[in-house]
Amino acid sequence: ETLVDSTNTGRILDLELDLINQRLYWTDATLNRIERIHLNGLDRENVSAPVIIPEVTGIALDLPNNSIFYTSDASNGIVGRFDFDTLSITGFIDGPSPGISFGGIWDIELDSDSGVLYFVDEDDSELY
């Protein structure tokens, strides 16, 4: 069964399940957004609107804090947080930093218990 077809969909790169609320989240690097849909296929929505997240590649849900951490392949790599309450983004890593050079930040995971984010630089095959 197809949950989301190719209509109005670009390049989907990452998926996250929210089993408590029965939703599937995904990144769309072409349309520069994060979307979700109920697992029954209803109520598809662009949750990152009105914010545009260039080349969003990965997501990690932080639903207790009403936010999503994301990675972007734009500007040599971005790690940020989208806040549902304020509909705003906060960048933690935004492009090249002194002493740090990313080729392309790709996927991200959140350890909610310890509050630690993990992400991968796909070009250098390094984990952070």
Number of C-alpha atoms within 10 A of each C-alpha: 4 6 12 13 7 9 6 7 13 14 15 19 17 19 17 15 15 14 10 6 10 11 18 19 23 23 29 23 23 15 17 20 23 28 19 23 19 17 17 10 14 12 11 16 13 17 18 21 15 10 15 14 25 18 23 31 31 29 29 26 21 18 13 7 10 12 19 22 22 27 30 27 24 18 15 17 23 26 24 19 20 24 18 16 9 9 13 15 19 12 14 11 16 16 20 14 10 5 5 7 13 20 19 22 31 24 23 22 18 17 11 13 6 7 8 9 14 12 20 20 20 15 11 12 10 12 12 9
